[in-house]
Every structure is written in structure tokens, then in C-alpha cells.
């Protein structure tokens, strides 16, 4: 008897650990590397949370400071995977699955596997929310920020006004880029962390970072960006665009495999006690359970889905 887990993020690893603890064979697939979403975080990122809130499998996480860095987190999850000898297939994309509870067939980019149960923990970080404007496909437009150094001495635009956008704008400014921040709302988002919000607001107030609020991007050109501002349309010089417009779950894959959603919240319909979906034998874990309300589930609480799902599966298989 075996279980296929789709997604090797922290929640997917937690599912694999808890299944292993209960004697249930499992394979974890990811189209990228181990904890691929975390790997795609900014190179020098520091988590907002403390180490113990990221721990899985009762393995302590250590950090040089109060809050761990991306590098420390990647090292930690590698150590966890090695400790539990998890069967992880990296760079093997799950294309589809078919069959019924107890007898699934899972097709990947490298082969076909049988499974009694399936756990989908694919996250939401892989599908960015697009602007839908001409020029968005230009190479200078990115939805995943890594580091500021390549932007030194250039005109850079950051689209958005939440935590990621504010942090990126500040880092770019302090690395010597000429930064413009654009947001369709009236000001910096109220949920920006309390130690970041005054910093970005003061840089804007001092005109060190130029900000356009109640403004939308209408076109992106190779050397400029066209904006629709409250005062009218303007065009400003630009070499890099960081569109921090958020991400969403891969609803196409979920819809194609019998996962249904609540119309208002886009939350998938699951048994809250087990996280089993309407399709028997298919369980959902992590942020995809939150639908469009991605601020409800993070690594800190999504990690607990592993034990919930593993216990339900173990009982069913028994």
C-alpha cells in the first residue's frame, strides 16, 4: 500500500514524515527541487517567524539570529529529508492521475506509478497573478525577485504595496537602483509589517523612492512603462519591472482531477476533520486548502496538515 504526495514543500514533507511514522509507504514528487517555493524566495530573505514555528518531524531548527534566513531554512529541510530517508522524486512533474480510491494511476514526466491514496500539496507560488497588459512578456518583467545587485544604477519599477513589494523596493533603493513603486490602492498596505511600513513610507516621503498610488500599469515597453495616474497618463523610463502582484493555486490541475471549490472563497470542498476532498482517496494539504485566502495558511500552520492526513489515511488503509 502506498501514497503519492504531490509537492515537496514543507507541508508535503510533513505529510511524508507522518505517513512514514505510521508505516505507510509514500513517494513525494515535485516538478522542481526540494522545497522549491522556498528556493525561489529572495536570496537574502529573512523569515518573519521564529525557527520553532517552521519545524516539522520533531527535528529542531537552529538559527544564528532570532529569525531564520532562507539559507538556514533550505539547510534545515534538507536535513529533515535525509533524517527520515524520504523517497523524494525531484524534477519529476505529476502530469495527471486517474482511477479510484485504493487504485490510482499517477502519470509523471518520467513514468507511471500506482497508489492507494493521493495527497496534493502543490502550494500556490508557481502561478503568478498576471497584470494582463501589453509587454508583460518582456524579459525585463519578473514575478520572482532574487536579489538587487543586477539593478544597480537602473530605473526599476516595483508593482504592489504589500510586504514583498515594500521589502524589495527598500532593498533595491539601498543597492543603488532608481526605484518607482506603483500601486492601484491609495497607500502602502495596512498589513505591511510594523518595522517595514514606516521605513518605506519615509523613503517615499523624502522622494528617495518615487511612488504612484491609485495608479495602474497600462503598457510595458523595452525602455519605459506607461502608467495611468489620477493626473492622467504618463510614461517613465524603466529597465526592470518586478510585478509583486501575488500568486494563486494551480486551479487548472485541481479542476481537471475532480476537486471542486466554493464559489465565493474558492476554497476546495474538503472534510475538515481529515482534509479528504470530494473525490474519495484524494487529500489536500497546505495553502491550497485556503483557496484565494492565502493569508490564512502558512508554513507555520500548514505543517500540521501532515499528521491530520496521515492519521486519516492510516486508519482507512487499516
MOHU-V233308 format. One record per pair of residues at least 24 apart in sequence whose ideal C-beta (glycine too) atoms are under 8 Angstrom apart, sorted by sequence separation. I is the first residue (numbers start at 1). J is the second residue. D is the distance in Angstrom with one decimal. If there is no record, write none. Layout:
I/J/D, I/J/D
//
This chain:
1/25/6.7, 2/26/6.3, 3/27/7.7, 5/29/7.1, 45/69/6.8, 46/70/7.6, 56/80/6.1, 59/83/6.1, 147/171/7.9, 148/172/4.8, 151/175/6.7, 152/176/4.5, 153/177/7.1, 154/178/6.9, 156/180/7.2, 157/181/7.6, 158/182/7.3, 159/183/7.4, 161/185/6.1, 258/282/7.2, 267/291/3.4, 285/309/5.8, 2/27/6.7, 4/29/6.7, 8/33/7.9, 10/35/6.3, 44/69/7.3, 45/70/4.4, 152/177/6.2, 153/178/7.9, 155/180/7.2, 157/182/6.1, 257/282/7.1, 259/284/7.2, 266/291/3.8, 267/292/7.8, 8/34/5.4, 9/35/5.5, 44/70/7.3, 47/73/6.7, 57/83/7.2, 148/174/7.7, 149/175/6.3, 151/177/4.2, 161/187/7.3, 163/189/7.9, 166/192/5.2, 170/196/7.4, 187/213/5.9, 265/291/4.9, 266/292/4.3, 267/293/7.1, 283/309/4.8, 8/35/6.6, 9/36/7.0, 43/70/6.9, 57/84/6.1, 148/175/3.7, 161/188/5.0, 162/189/4.7, 186/213/5.4, 265/292/6.4, 8/36/7.0, 9/37/5.5, 10/38/7.5, 42/70/7.1, 131/159/7.2, 161/189/4.9, 163/191/7.4, 181/209/5.8, 183/211/7.4, 185/213/6.6, 186/214/5.8, 265/293/6.2, 9/38/7.2, 41/70/4.9, 148/177/6.5, 162/191/6.7, 163/192/5.4, 167/196/6.3, 170/199/6.1, 180/209/7.5, 181/210/7.2, 182/211/7.6, 183/212/7.4, 185/214/7.2, 262/291/7.0, 283/312/7.3, 162/192/6.3, 163/193/6.0, 166/196/5.2, 170/200/5.9, 173/203/6.1, 179/209/4.8, 180/210/4.6, 181/211/4.5, 182/212/5.0, 183/213/5.4, 184/214/6.7, 261/291/6.5, 275/305/6.0, 283/313/7.1, 161/192/7.5, 166/197/7.2, 169/200/6.3, 179/210/7.1, 180/211/7.4, 181/212/7.3, 183/214/8.0, 184/215/6.6, 38/70/6.5, 180/212/7.0, 183/215/6.9, 184/216/5.2, 163/196/6.7, 166/199/7.8, 170/203/6.7, 182/215/5.3, 275/308/5.9, 166/200/4.4, 169/203/7.7, 182/216/7.7, 254/288/7.2, 274/308/6.8, 275/309/5.3, 38/73/5.7, 39/74/6.5, 173/208/6.2, 182/217/6.2, 273/308/7.9, 274/309/6.9, 38/74/6.2, 173/209/5.4, 276/312/6.5, 275/312/7.4, 35/73/7.5, 249/287/7.3, 274/312/3.8, 17/56/6.2, 35/74/6.5, 38/77/7.3, 170/209/7.8, 249/288/4.6, 273/312/7.8, 17/57/4.2, 169/209/5.7, 14/56/4.5, 35/77/4.7, 249/291/7.5, 13/56/6.0, 14/57/7.0, 34/77/6.3, 10/54/7.1, 13/57/7.7, 34/78/6.5, 248/292/6.9, 182/227/6.4, 10/56/6.1, 248/294/7.7, 34/81/6.1, 247/294/7.5, 246/294/7.7, 161/213/7.8, 34/88/6.4, 34/90/6.1, 180/236/6.4, 33/90/5.3, 28/86/6.1, 30/88/7.1, 32/90/7.1, 33/91/7.1, 159/217/6.3, 180/238/7.5, 28/87/6.6, 29/88/7.9, 30/89/7.3, 32/91/6.7, 27/87/5.0, 28/88/4.6, 29/89/4.9, 30/90/5.6, 31/91/6.9, 157/217/8.0, 26/87/6.7, 27/88/7.9, 28/89/6.9, 30/91/7.5, 31/92/7.1, 25/87/7.9, 27/89/6.3, 30/92/7.3, 31/93/3.8, 17/80/7.4, 29/92/5.2, 31/94/7.4, 177/240/7.7, 13/77/6.4, 20/84/5.8, 29/93/7.6, 29/94/5.1, 20/86/7.0, 10/77/6.5, 13/80/6.3, 17/84/5.2, 13/81/6.4, 16/84/7.2, 157/225/5.7, 17/86/7.1, 16/86/4.8, 172/242/7.9, 16/87/7.7, 16/88/7.6, 13/86/6.6, 168/242/5.7, 168/244/6.4, 29/106/7.9, 165/242/7.8, 31/109/7.7, 29/108/6.1, 141/220/6.0, 157/236/7.9, 165/244/4.1, 8/88/5.4, 140/220/7.8, 164/244/4.7, 155/236/7.3, 157/238/5.3, 8/90/6.8, 138/220/5.9, 140/222/7.4, 155/237/4.6, 156/238/7.2, 159/241/6.8, 162/244/7.1, 138/221/8.0, 155/238/4.9, 156/239/6.9, 157/240/7.2, 159/242/6.9, 160/243/7.4, 133/217/5.6, 135/219/5.6, 136/220/6.0, 138/222/6.5, 155/239/5.4, 156/240/4.5, 157/241/4.9, 158/242/4.9, 159/243/4.7, 160/244/3.6, 162/246/7.9, 40/125/6.6, 133/218/6.0, 134/219/4.8, 135/220/3.2, 154/239/4.3, 155/240/7.7, 156/241/7.7, 157/242/7.0, 159/244/6.1, 160/245/5.8, 27/113/6.6, 37/123/5.4, 131/217/5.9, 133/219/5.8, 134/220/6.9, 135/221/5.8, 154/240/6.0, 156/242/7.1, 158/244/6.3, 159/245/6.2, 160/246/7.7, 133/220/6.3, 135/222/8.0, 6/94/4.9, 27/115/7.9, 37/125/4.0, 151/239/7.7, 37/126/7.5, 151/240/5.3, 4/94/7.6, 36/126/8.0, 150/240/7.9, 4/97/7.4, 31/126/8.0, 145/242/5.3, 140/238/7.7, 142/240/7.7, 140/239/6.3, 142/241/7.3, 143/242/7.9, 145/244/7.3, 4/104/7.2, 140/240/5.4, 141/241/4.5, 142/242/6.0, 143/243/5.3, 140/241/5.9, 142/243/7.2, 143/244/7.6, 4/106/5.0, 141/243/6.2, 143/245/7.2, 42/145/5.3, 43/146/5.3, 44/147/6.4, 138/241/7.9, 15/119/5.1, 40/144/5.3, 42/146/6.1, 43/147/4.5, 143/247/7.8, 191/295/7.9, 42/147/6.5, 15/121/6.1, 12/119/7.5, 136/243/7.6, 4/113/6.3, 12/121/4.0, 11/121/4.7, 4/115/4.2, 2/114/7.1, 3/115/6.1, 6/118/7.0, 9/121/6.4, 11/123/7.7, 131/243/5.9, 2/115/5.5, 3/116/6.5, 4/117/7.6, 5/118/8.0, 6/119/6.9, 7/120/7.0, 130/243/7.9, 2/116/6.1, 3/117/4.6, 4/118/5.2, 5/119/4.6, 6/120/4.9, 7/121/3.9, 9/123/5.3, 131/245/6.4, 1/116/4.9, 3/118/7.1, 4/119/7.2, 6/121/6.4, 7/122/4.4, 48/163/7.9, 128/243/7.1, 130/245/7.4, 3/119/6.2, 5/121/6.2, 6/122/5.5, 7/123/6.0, 129/245/4.5, 128/245/6.7, 129/246/4.8, 128/246/7.4, 129/247/6.5, 128/247/5.4, 129/248/6.1, 127/247/5.9, 126/247/7.3, 127/248/5.2, 125/247/5.2, 127/249/6.9, 124/247/5.0, 127/250/5.4, 124/248/5.6, 126/250/6.5, 42/167/7.7, 124/249/4.5, 42/168/7.3, 123/249/7.4, 124/250/7.8, 44/171/7.8, 122/249/7.2, 122/250/6.0, 42/171/7.7, 122/253/7.2, 120/254/7.1, 120/259/7.6, 48/193/6.4, 96/256/7.3, 97/257/6.4, 96/257/7.2, 120/282/6.7, 118/281/6.5, 119/282/7.9, 120/283/7.1, 121/284/7.6, 123/286/6.0, 124/287/5.2, 117/281/5.1, 118/282/4.9, 119/283/4.7, 120/284/5.3, 121/285/4.0, 122/286/7.9, 123/287/5.7, 124/288/6.5, 116/281/7.2, 117/282/7.6, 118/283/7.0, 119/284/7.7, 120/285/7.1, 121/286/4.7, 123/288/6.8, 117/283/6.8, 119/285/5.7, 122/288/6.4, 121/288/7.4, 120/288/6.8, 124/294/5.7, 104/281/6.7, 101/280/4.0, 102/281/6.4, 100/280/7.2, 101/281/3.1, 100/281/7.0, 121/305/7.6, 119/309/5.9, 119/313/7.8, 117/313/5.1, 117/316/7.4, 117/317/7.5, 116/317/6.4, 54/299/5.7, 53/299/7.7, 54/300/7.0, 53/300/4.4, 56/303/5.0, 55/303/7.8, 49/298/7.8, 54/303/7.7, 49/299/7.7, 56/306/7.1, 49/300/5.8, 15/285/5.6, 14/285/7.9, 12/285/7.0, 11/285/5.0, 12/286/7.3, 11/286/3.6, 11/287/7.7, 9/286/6.7, 7/285/7.9, 7/286/7.2, 24/310/6.9, 19/306/8.0, 11/299/7.4, 14/302/7.9, 18/306/4.2, 22/310/5.6, 10/299/4.9, 14/303/4.7, 17/306/6.3, 18/307/4.8, 21/310/7.3, 22/311/7.2, 24/313/6.3, 14/304/7.7, 15/305/7.0, 16/306/7.7, 24/314/5.8, 11/302/4.4, 14/305/6.9, 15/306/4.4, 18/309/7.4, 19/310/4.6, 22/313/7.9, 23/314/7.7, 10/302/7.1, 11/303/6.0, 14/306/3.1, 18/310/3.4, 22/314/4.2, 10/303/5.8, 13/306/7.8, 14/307/7.5, 18/311/7.5, 24/317/6.5, 11/305/5.7, 15/309/5.7, 19/313/6.7, 11/306/6.6, 15/310/6.3, 19/314/7.6, 3/313/6.1, 1/317/5.2
//
